[in-house]
Each structure stands twice: as structure tokens, then as C-alpha cells.
Amino acid sequence: MYEFKIRPVISLASKFLLLFKPFQRFTFEIKKPAKKPSFKRKLAWTFGILALYLAMLNIPIVGVPREGGTDPFFAMRAILASQRGSLAELGIGPIVTAGLIMQLLVGSQIIKVDFTNSEERALYTGTQKVLAILMTLFEALAYILGGAYGEDIVFGSQMIILLQLVVAGFIIMMMDELIQKGYGLGSGISLFIAASVSYNIFDGMFNLTQDVAGGGFIWFRGCILAFFQGIGRGDVLTPFSRPGRTPDLIGLLATLVVFAMVIYVDSMKIEIPVQHSQFKMPARYPIKFLYTSNIPVILVSALFANIYFISNLMFNKWQNETTGFKNFFVNFFGRWETIPDTEQLAPVSGLASLTTAPYGPEQVASHPGNSMVYLLLMIVLCGVFSRIWIDTAGMSSRNVAKQLLDANMQIPGFRRNPRIVERYLERYIPTAAWLGGFFIGVLAGVADFLGALGTGTGILLTTGILRQYYEIFASEQISETVPALAGLLGLK
């Protein structure tokens, strides 16, 4: 029943994917609502799920101290929407990683899925869900066995911790699916990222902790509060540039600039003239410059986060090895050192150091080579993932051509032939995907270089997510006010 179009030399990959089919019955698929919920009900579901997620961020794992031990993801907590020592320890990492793996399989043509075929699409989605559960199990085991919670935890406690992490990861996956199936607004992953990054930005501005030294004084960690401190002390320069990962006003200004640029660039688009084939009503089909929105940054962040995590795990286990393959892998993925004035480790060599964002001009100046490689990787990979995404998300020229023809629309001067319309759209859609992905990579990297609050990638994601929610709110309200427009807006 389920058949993939796969090259003969890699037919084993098809059999491997089909092995996931029997396990899909245990993933508790959430059915779409029989009747479209009202806007108020969707809003209630969205805020309810967000409240539950925030609660998980603050519920500690039984058997693990809230603080202590190494934190492999301390620099990526905002993007992964996770919190150290909480039920949301893994955050959205396993879900995004599973999506990344499937994207790479499809993009590299190892598997070829016809997303217009409901059966193949269902198998693809089900396989991704099973893979997300397996990634949750893998990352939870890696945390425990890698010593993230200490080396003296007994076997029984390890099993209790593992059970909590796996169950919490499954609940997060269900919450994301619940929103995406139409009970809420947008997607759970986007909602959790936006909430996490927004909290980090607010904390960076108004944190009341006074533990930052500079100019002979102790300063507030929040950069806005530190600025007013500086006015009272006659030192307004120190809050503009502070060492390490301490929030400063340059980072705040970079945050505002990124917000403004994303909002401006997101409005850039090419409008293709179309008209109804029967009534000849003229219209415009927009192709945005940021055609794939923030998806490429999410996928690249997931890739970098996994490299970061694997490197930390290997270093913790094999850092004392001086010969053999263990030493080779530690050197390849990176060695770690303690960051001055903190208790956290950070990669200083290897692949992990090249895929870790430098925070602020000070780190860029001290590691210019690594910073440039990071920026180049971010730009190239964002472009590649953006191009892959349009094929797997139903946004390719072929899909758009089919959508236009199914809606009885045509391009003036061209026949209503799918191949002709597809060829016309090929002039714009792939180019928009490449260029939009490259631009997103540049913006995220430069924002990190300036020390933007919440990280450059986090701000980029949050800005796009907030704009998407604004458009969703507007569309939902219009569809309720004028029900006849619901079909046109795709909200039925």
C-alpha cells in the first residue's frame, strides 16, 4: 500500500522506513477537530498549552539537583526552549532533530516522497513522529550516561530520570501536534521558541541580579537597569559593552535592528499576475523574499545543537584519552574549557567551536577565524535547507502551479498547462528560496556577532513567529466576520 519512489541502488532505505509503520499506532495520533473551533477557543487552547509548557520549564526533574553538573546546551537554551534540570530539559530538540533528519533524507534523494499522495505523506509524518520519540530516548540517555547530572547517580535513579524525560518529551510532541491539527493557532514549536526567547530578552534587560563587576562597581545584570545605574554613578559607558555573556546596550541595539530588518524584509515580495480562467478577474500571487520564513534557521540550529551536544558528551567521557580513535573523535568534535567568571564549559577547538555562535564583538575579535567559518556555515546551510524545504513542505513550483490551476486561476498569456505554469514559477520560487535562506543566515550570524539579547538566531525566529501570529490573528478574525472569505484564506 505504501510505496516510495526510490532509486534501485538504495531500495534498502525504503524497507528501513517501512519498519517504522508498525510503531506508528503507539504514537497516539491526534485527529483534526470535526468542526472548526472558534477563534476564542483556539486562543484558549494556545494559551493553555503555553501555560502548561511554561509550567514544565519550572518543574524540576525528580532525583536531579536544579543546579550543578555540566550543561551541554547552556548557550542554546533559548533556541531549544528548554530549561536546565526541568521536565523540559530537552525542549523542542528531539522534534526538530527528527524533522532535520527526514529533511536531509528527502533533500539528498535517499528517499523520494510524493507529498501529494496522502498515503506516502502519512507514512512520512508517522515515521518522523516515531523518530522524534527515538531521539528523545537517545538524548535522555546521552544526558544521563554523559554525566550531565553527575557521575554518582545510581541505576534506579537513572531509570526514574529517563522515564521523566521520555514522558515529558512525548507530552511536548503531543502539544505541538495538538496546535498544528487546528485546536490552537500556529505551531507548538514556534510558540515555545517565541516564549523562551522573549523571556530571555526581557531577562537581559531587567534582571535584578547584581553580580556583574566593571569600573570598580557591581552592576545589575539587566542592561536597562545597569544603564540607569550608570547615570547615577556618572559612568554611562560601561553598560554599553560588558565582558562575556553579560547583556549590554550594544546587544539591545542589535536586537532592535534585527527586529526592524526582519519586519521590513518580510514585506518584500514579487507579485505574479494571475486571473480567474472563467471570470477573468485580475489578481496577484505574492512570492515573498523570505519564502521559507524562519524554517532554515530552525533546522541549522538543530544541526549545530546536536554537534554541540555530541562534542560535549565525548569530551566528558574521553577527554583523558591521548591515543586511538577516542582521542581522534574528541579532537575532531572539539575540546572544551571553562569560560572565565562562569562555571560553564565551552568548545575551544574542533567542529563544535566552528558551529557555536560567538557572543559579542569581544569573542569575535578573540576568535576571528572561527567566527568567519561560523558565519559562512550559517549562510550556506540556511540556503541549502531553504531550498530543500520548499520540496518537502508543498511550496515548490510544481505544488504552487497545481494550487493555482485547482483554484481555476491562470497566468495571463500562458496556457493552463501544469508544466508551463511550473516552468514559469521556476524563474522565481527557487531563487527566492536560495536568496531568502542566505539573507536569514547573514542576519542571524551578524546579530550574534553584536551580542544580541536572546541570540541572533533566537531574535530572528521570534520576529518571524510574532509576525506569523499577527497574520494568523487577522485572518482568523476576518474569517469569522466574513465567513465567505474562510475558503479563500485557507481556514476551513
Residue pairs with C-beta under 8 A, 6 or more apart in sequence:
1 119
2 18
2 21
2 119
2 120
2 123
3 120
4 14
4 17
4 111
4 112
4 113
4 120
5 112
5 113
5 114
6 13
6 14
6 110
6 111
6 112
7 109
7 112
10 110
13 105
13 110
13 111
14 111
17 111
17 123
17 127
18 123
20 123
20 126
20 127
20 130
20 131
21 123
21 126
21 127
23 130
24 126
24 127
24 129
24 130
27 126
27 129
27 130
27 133
28 174
29 126
29 129
29 177
30 174
30 177
30 178
30 181
30 183
31 181
32 181
32 182
33 181
33 182
33 183
36 182
36 491
36 492
37 45
37 182
37 183
38 480
39 476
39 477
39 480
42 182
42 183
42 184
42 185
42 476
43 185
45 178
45 179
45 183
45 184
46 179
46 184
46 185
46 186
46 191
49 175
49 178
49 179
49 184
49 188
49 191
50 191
50 192
50 195
52 175
53 81
53 88
53 172
53 175
53 188
53 191
53 192
53 195
54 195
56 86
56 87
56 88
56 168
56 171
56 172
57 82
57 83
57 86
57 87
57 88
57 196
58 83
58 86
59 86
59 87
60 66
60 85
60 86
60 87
61 85
61 86
61 87
61 89
61 161
61 164
61 165
62 160
62 161
62 164
63 153
63 157
63 160
63 161
64 85
64 149
64 153
64 161
65 85
65 149
65 150
66 84
66 85
67 84
67 85
68 150
69 147
69 148
69 149
69 150
70 147
70 148
70 312
70 316
70 344
70 345
71 84
71 148
71 344
72 143
72 146
72 148
72 308
72 309
72 312
72 313
73 80
73 82
73 93
73 305
73 308
73 309
74 84
74 344
75 245
75 308
75 346
75 356
75 357
75 359
76 301
76 304
76 305
76 308
76 455
77 83
77 84
77 91
77 196
77 200
78 196
78 197
78 199
78 200
78 454
78 455
78 458
79 193
79 196
79 197
79 301
79 305
79 455
79 457
79 458
79 461
80 90
80 91
80 92
80 93
80 196
80 301
80 305
81 88
81 91
81 92
81 189
81 192
81 193
81 195
81 196
82 88
82 89
82 90
82 91
82 92
82 93
82 196
83 89
83 91
87 164
87 165
87 168
88 168
88 172
89 143
89 165
89 168
90 136
90 139
90 140
90 143
90 165
90 168
90 169
90 172
91 172
91 192
91 196
92 172
92 176
92 188
92 189
92 192
92 193
93 135
93 139
93 302
93 305
93 306
94 132
94 133
94 135
94 136
94 138
94 139
94 169
94 173
95 132
95 135
95 172
95 173
95 176
95 189
96 189
96 298
96 299
96 301
96 302
97 132
97 135
97 139
97 302
97 305
97 306
98 128
98 129
98 131
98 132
98 134
98 135
99 128
99 132
99 299
99 302
100 299
100 302
100 303
101 131
102 124
102 127
102 128
102 131
102 392
103 299
103 385
103 388
103 389
103 392
104 388
105 111
106 112
106 113
106 388
106 391
106 392
107 384
107 385
107 387
107 388
107 391
107 392
113 120
113 121
113 123
113 124
113 392
114 120
114 121
115 121
115 124
115 392
115 394
115 399
116 399
116 402
129 173
129 177
132 169
132 173
133 166
133 169
133 170
133 173
136 165
136 166
136 169
136 170
136 173
137 162
137 166
139 165
139 309
140 161
140 162
140 165
140 166
140 169
141 162
142 309
142 313
143 149
143 165
144 153
144 158
144 161
144 162
146 312
146 313
146 316
146 317
147 316
147 317
149 161
153 161
172 188
172 192
175 188
176 187
176 188
176 189
176 192
177 188
178 184
178 188
179 185
179 186
179 187
179 188
179 191
180 187
180 188
184 191
185 469
185 472
185 473
185 476
186 465
186 468
186 469
186 472
189 298
190 461
190 465
190 468
190 469
191 465
193 298
193 458
193 461
193 462
193 465
194 461
194 462
194 465
194 466
194 469
196 458
197 454
197 455
197 458
197 459
197 461
197 462
198 454
198 462
200 453
200 454
200 458
201 255
201 453
201 454
201 459
201 462
203 222
204 221
204 222
204 223
204 247
204 251
204 252
204 453
204 454
205 222
205 223
205 224
205 225
205 247
205 252
205 453
206 222
206 224
206 225
207 220
207 221
207 222
207 225
207 247
208 220
208 221
208 222
208 225
209 220
209 221
209 222
210 218
210 219
210 220
210 221
211 218
211 221
212 218
212 219
212 220
212 221
212 226
212 242
212 246
213 219
214 238
214 242
214 243
215 233
215 235
215 238
217 229
217 233
217 235
217 238
219 226
219 229
219 230
219 238
219 239
219 242
220 226
220 229
221 246
221 247
222 247
223 239
223 242
223 247
223 248
223 249
223 251
223 252
223 453
224 252
226 238
226 239
226 242
226 248
227 236
227 239
227 249
229 239
230 236
230 237
230 238
230 239
239 248
239 249
240 248
240 249
240 250
241 248
241 249
241 250
241 360
241 361
241 362
242 248
243 341
243 362
244 339
244 340
244 341
244 342
244 359
244 362
245 339
245 342
245 359
245 360
247 451
247 453
248 360
248 451
250 360
250 361
250 450
250 451
251 360
251 450
251 451
251 452
251 453
252 453
253 450
254 447
254 450
254 451
254 452
254 453
254 456
255 447
255 452
255 453
255 454
255 459
257 447
258 443
258 447
258 452
258 456
258 459
258 460
258 463
259 459
259 463
261 443
262 290
262 443
262 460
262 463
262 464
262 467
263 463
263 467
265 289
265 290
265 439
266 288
266 289
266 290
266 464
266 467
268 288
268 289
268 290
269 286
269 287
269 288
269 289
270 286
270 287
270 289
270 428
270 432
271 284
271 285
271 286
271 287
272 284
272 285
272 286
272 287
272 411
272 424
272 425
272 428
273 282
273 283
273 284
273 411
273 412
274 282
274 283
274 284
274 285
274 404
274 409
274 410
274 411
274 412
275 281
275 282
275 283
275 409
275 410
275 412
276 283
276 408
276 409
276 410
277 408
277 409
277 410
277 416
278 408
282 412
283 409
285 400
285 404
285 409
287 428
287 429
287 432
288 432
288 436
289 432
289 435
289 436
289 439
290 436
290 439
290 440
290 464
291 386
291 390
291 395
291 429
291 432
291 433
291 436
292 386
292 389
292 390
292 393
292 395
292 433
292 436
292 437
293 464
293 468
294 440
294 460
294 461
294 464
294 465
295 385
295 386
295 389
295 393
296 381
296 382
296 383
296 385
296 386
296 389
296 437
296 440
296 441
297 382
297 440
297 441
297 444
297 457
297 460
297 461
298 461
299 381
299 385
299 389
300 378
300 381
300 382
300 385
300 441
300 457
301 457
303 355
303 381
304 355
304 356
307 333
307 351
307 352
307 355
308 347
308 352
308 355
308 356
310 333
311 333
311 334
311 336
311 347
311 350
311 351
311 352
312 336
312 345
312 347
312 352
314 326
314 329
314 330
314 333
315 330
315 333
315 334
315 335
315 336
315 345
318 326
318 327
318 329
318 330
319 330
319 335
319 336
321 327
321 330
330 350
331 349
331 350
332 350
332 351
333 350
333 351
333 352
334 347
334 348
334 349
334 350
334 351
334 352
334 353
335 347
335 348
335 349
335 350
336 345
336 346
336 347
336 348
336 352
337 345
337 346
337 348
338 344
338 345
338 346
339 345
339 346
346 356
347 353
347 356
353 367
353 370
354 370
354 373
354 374
354 377
355 374
355 377
356 374
357 374
357 445
357 448
357 455
357 456
357 457
358 364
358 367
358 370
358 371
358 374
358 448
358 449
359 448
359 451
359 455
360 449
360 450
360 451
361 449
361 450
361 451
363 371
364 371
364 449
371 449
374 445
374 448
375 441
375 442
375 445
375 446
375 449
378 441
378 442
378 444
378 445
379 438
379 441
379 442
379 445
380 441
381 441
382 437
382 438
382 440
382 441
382 444
383 434
383 435
383 437
383 438
383 441
384 437
385 437
386 433
386 434
386 436
386 437
386 440
387 430
387 433
387 434
387 437
389 395
389 433
390 396
390 429
390 430
390 433
395 429
396 429
397 422
397 423
397 425
397 426
397 429
397 430
398 418
398 422
400 425
400 429
401 418
401 421
401 422
401 425
402 418
404 410
404 411
404 421
405 416
405 418
405 421
410 416
410 421
411 421
411 424
414 420
414 421
414 424
440 460
443 456
443 460
444 456
444 457
444 460
445 456
446 456
447 455
447 456
447 457
447 459
447 460
448 455
448 456
448 457
449 456
450 456
452 459
453 459
454 462
475 489
475 491
476 491
478 485
478 489
479 485
479 486
479 489
479 491
486 492
